[in-house]
Amino acid sequence: MIFWLDNWCANESLSIMLNIIDTPLIDTSLMVWHFLTYAKECDVIKIKLLVDDVHMQLILATPIPSHFVHDDVYKRAQMTKLIILWFL
C-alpha cells in the first residue's frame, strides 16, 4: 500500500486528510510498511516527519488491522534479508 494513498483513519487517504491536492507530487515509492515497526506499531518518529500533531493523534487512535500489519512486516523482513544478502 502506498503511504499517502492508504486509508490511515476515517476511511480517507492520508493525502485527502492533509488536503494534498497536487497528487502527482506525492512520492509513491513510500509504502505503509516503511512506517511500521517490527513490533507491529506505527513508527511515530518517521510519521511525525510528514504529518502534523493533530493528524498524528488521529492515526495513533486508529487500530492497525492485524492482517495488514502481518503482510507489511513480512515484506519489511524480506527486504531486510535481501539487503543483508546483497552486502555478503
C-alpha angles and dihedrals in degrees: 000000000000111000097227096042099046121101102250094172142338089032090279128117117249090246090057093044090053092042094240102170101173097070095171086072092059114112101238092186089075108094128193091244089062086068099048126087126225086254087066095250135119113276095235095188093056096042092049088061089065107026133057122240096260093055091041089060091050090051093048091049091058116082116234111239109248095224090052094050093048092054094045097044088049090053090049091050091050091049091049090050091051092050092050091049091049091057094049 
